[in-house]
Structures are given as structure tokens and as C-alpha cells.
Amino acid sequence: MHILVATAVTVERDAVASAFSGSGTGPTTADLLVAGVGSAAAAASTAVALTTAALAGTSYDLVVSAGIAGGFQPEAPLGSLVLADEITVADLGAETADGFVPVTELGFGSVSHRPPPSLVREVAAATGARTGTVLTVNTVTGTAERAAELRRRHPGALAEAMEGFGVAEAAAAHGVPVLELRAVSNPVGPRDRAAWRIGDALAALTEAFGKLPPALESWKPHDH
Ligand SMILES: O=C(O)c1cccc(C(=O)CC[C@H]2O[C@@H](n3cnc4c(=O)[nH]cnc43)[C@H](O)[C@@H]2O)c1
């Protein structure tokens, strides 16, 4: 299986690379892309990588959006892994007198992508990741009020990050399945930069990617 792993920044890319270094010549080959912070940069970079590979006759079988994330507490503790069964952009829509309305309710666009359920099951079993919705946001949540609002609108949300929906949009445009695998570096809520545990999250990411190839290789794409 030929996979593209898109991270936002180099430390995340390096954490994923550590898992693959010295892992021999198994059937899974991974290209690692530093796609940038935010949904737009991630979508653009991922689309370029997918198109370049397709034109070279080396199309990818799977795209993985990976990195650190904020976790909703207590469901996604610091250092834990979250695997998206749904990738949803939380702030693409319109503010109205009655509250936020997603673009889909305005009659256009999309706000969610669903990774293949059978692949989510395989990868969650292999890595121990919790499964749930991973939100994509343009602004890191910084208050308890905003965290509560996101939870009210997305009861299945376990984590928020800034790139998954962009990566998923690019993958969907190419007809390639997508996963989002995140390690929790901080709680979603009041901003407390000193409480971020980025090192622990990156270590968890490395461990998870070390367990990924067998799960991918045992996945039967047509199972549901
Ligand atoms: O120090 C800050 O408050 C701050 C503001 C903007 C960005 C950052 C980052 O470190 C980039 C976030 C980066 O990591 C992912 N991430 C990690 N935790 C969260 C979160 O709680 N909410 C959203 N994204 C998060 C994200 O995917 C970015 O790539 C710090």
C-alpha cells in the first residue's frame, strides 16, 4: 500500500518518520508531506502531492492527516490517540440570529468526510486510538464557552485540529480514502500554553505509526 501522510509542521513529520525509519521493505510505503498549518494550506499541498503522484503513475491508496490536537475532556486525555470516524469542519457556515448554520444547510458545499469504517476499525484496534469525530477549526479554541458550544453542536467530537478537513477535501477530489490520526497535546478549552504536552503527543504519534502498516495491510477496502 502506498500512503501519503500529511502533517502540518516538521516536528510532526519527524515523529511519523521515526516510526518508519529502519522498518525495512514491507509492502507499505509512506511519503511524508509537511502540508502547512490550517485547512487551506493542507488542502492545497495535499492536492498538489496527489496530482503529482497521479501524473507519475504512482497514485496513493490512502491519505492520512496526522499530528497533534486538542482533546475534549475527559474523553480524550493528554497523550492519548484519536482516530476520526468523521472529519468535520466546525466553522464553515454563517452566523445567524439563531446561531451558527453550516454551509450544507445554506445549500452548498460539504462539512464532513467519513473515513472507511472497516479501516477505522482495523487501525483503532492496532493503535488503541479512541474513535470519534475530529473537528477542523480555523481558530484554536481558547475558552470554556467555545469548547462547550462545539460539544453541543458536535456531541461525538473527541478532538479538534486545523487541517483534517482540508486534507480530506483534497483526497475526496482524487477519490482516495482518508484517515485522520491525532495525538492529544492539550485540552480543548481555556488557553494555557504551559499545559501543552507536545513531546508526549509526538511520542504517542510515533508509537501509533509504528503499528499502522500491519493494520493497513490487513484491511480489505471493500469491507464495510
Ligand atoms: O499558542 C497558541 O495558542 C497557538 C495558537 C495557534 C496555533 C498553535 C499551534 O501550536 C498550532 C496548532 C497545530 O497543532 C494542532 N493543534 C494542536 N492543538 C490544537 C487545538 O487545541 N486546537 C486546534 N488545533 C490544535 C493543529 O492542527 C495545528 O497544526 C498554538
PDBQT file of the ligand as one rigid body, heavy atoms in Angstrom, charges set to zero:
ROOT
HETATM    1  O1  LIG A 301      -0.100  29.023  21.277  1.00  0.00    +0.000 OA
HETATM    2  C1  LIG A 301      -1.232  29.024  20.768  1.00  0.00    +0.000 C 
HETATM    3  O2  LIG A 301      -2.245  29.374  21.358  1.00  0.00    +0.000 OA
HETATM    4  C2  LIG A 301      -1.387  28.532  19.390  1.00  0.00    +0.000 A 
HETATM    5  C3  LIG A 301      -2.180  29.221  18.506  1.00  0.00    +0.000 A 
HETATM    6  C4  LIG A 301      -2.278  28.783  17.200  1.00  0.00    +0.000 A 
HETATM    7  C5  LIG A 301      -1.625  27.635  16.806  1.00  0.00    +0.000 A 
HETATM    8  C6  LIG A 301      -0.892  26.953  17.735  1.00  0.00    +0.000 A 
HETATM    9  C7  LIG A 301      -0.214  25.716  17.370  1.00  0.00    +0.000 C 
HETATM   10  O3  LIG A 301       0.630  25.212  18.042  1.00  0.00    +0.000 OA
HETATM   11  C8  LIG A 301      -0.578  25.099  16.091  1.00  0.00    +0.000 C 
HETATM   12  C9  LIG A 301      -1.587  24.087  16.303  1.00  0.00    +0.000 C 
HETATM   13  C10 LIG A 301      -1.240  22.934  15.437  1.00  0.00    +0.000 C 
HETATM   14  O4  LIG A 301      -1.431  21.765  16.165  1.00  0.00    +0.000 OA
HETATM   15  C11 LIG A 301      -2.735  21.311  16.004  1.00  0.00    +0.000 C 
HETATM   16  N1  LIG A 301      -3.415  21.586  17.285  1.00  0.00    +0.000 N 
HETATM   17  C12 LIG A 301      -2.919  21.216  18.477  1.00  0.00    +0.000 A 
HETATM   18  N2  LIG A 301      -3.754  21.531  19.456  1.00  0.00    +0.000 NA
HETATM   19  C13 LIG A 301      -4.809  22.136  18.886  1.00  0.00    +0.000 A 
HETATM   20  C14 LIG A 301      -6.013  22.673  19.437  1.00  0.00    +0.000 A 
HETATM   21  O5  LIG A 301      -6.288  22.655  20.634  1.00  0.00    +0.000 OA
HETATM   22  N3  LIG A 301      -6.886  23.220  18.540  1.00  0.00    +0.000 N 
HETATM   23  C15 LIG A 301      -6.625  23.238  17.218  1.00  0.00    +0.000 A 
HETATM   24  N4  LIG A 301      -5.504  22.732  16.675  1.00  0.00    +0.000 NA
HETATM   25  C16 LIG A 301      -4.593  22.172  17.502  1.00  0.00    +0.000 A 
HETATM   26  C17 LIG A 301      -3.306  21.994  14.773  1.00  0.00    +0.000 C 
HETATM   27  O6  LIG A 301      -3.694  21.028  13.841  1.00  0.00    +0.000 OA
HETATM   28  C18 LIG A 301      -2.156  22.876  14.254  1.00  0.00    +0.000 C 
HETATM   29  O7  LIG A 301      -1.490  22.283  13.183  1.00  0.00    +0.000 OA
HETATM   30  C19 LIG A 301      -0.758  27.389  19.035  1.00  0.00    +0.000 A 
ENDROOT
TORSDOF 0
